[in-house]
Amino acid sequence: MPNCLCETRRHLFMSQELLKNIGIVIQQKYVLLYKSKLEFSIAADIDERTIRRVLQGHQNVSIEVLSKISKALNTSISSIIQEAELM
């Protein structure tokens, strides 16, 4: 049983790390295309507060949100995730 709890904690840590890395990847890309978070959020059609939480790694990103973000960044969802996983 202890192994199960340990695996759950490890998975949770990895998920949090991936969310943080997705935020970093998005941050790196959006600053090259937009002057502000507000401009980026308008282009992505996502509330600026949601964008801020995603960039900070505090938002569990839905496919819908990630799709809107990837379109605004002229990239693919898979590209964002792949870059985040390599960090």
N, C-alpha and C positions, 0 to 999 in steps of 0.2 A: 504493500500500500504506500509506503513512503516514496517509492519511485514515481508513482502516479502524481503525487503532489509536487514533487521536484520537476517532473516533466511539464506540469501545468504552469508552474512558475517560470520555467525556461521558455515555454511557448509565449507566455504573456510578455516577458522581457523582449523576446524577439519581435513580437508584434508591435510593441511600443517603439523599439529601435527602428523598425521598418517605417512606421508612421513618421517618426522624426526625420528619417532619411528621405522619405517622399517629400516632406516639407522643404528640406534643403534643396533637393533637385528642382522643385517648382520655383523656389526663391531664385536660384541661379539662372533659371530660364526667363522668368518674368522680368527681372531687372534689365535684361537685354532688349526687351520689346516695349516696355511700358515705363512711363515716368513715375507712376505711383501705384500703390495698392488699389486705390479707388479706380483708377483708369483700368487696371487689370480686372478688377471685380466687375466693372461694367462690361468689358469685353467678354468676360466669361459668363455674364448674367448670373452671378452669384453674390450674395450679400457680402459686403466687405468684412464683417465680423467672422463669417464662415471662412473666408480666405485667410484671415489672420490666424484663426485656430488651426487650419490646415498647415500653414507655413510654420507654426510653432510645434506641430506634431501632436496637438491636443484634440484633433478631430478624427474620428474614425471615418475615413473617406468612402462614400458610396460610389458605385460605378457611375451613377448619373453625374455627380459632382466631378469626379475624375475625368469623365468624358468632356464636360464643359471646359474644364481647365486645360485639358490636352488640346482641344480645338483652338482655344484662345492662344495657346503657345505654339501652334502649328506643329504638333508632335503627336505621338500616339500614347495611349494608356500604357501599352506594353513597354514602350521606351522609358517612360517615367519609372515604372516599377523595376525594370531591369537595371537602370542606373542606380536606383535606391538600394537594390539588393547587392550591388557591387561595392557599396561604401563600407 
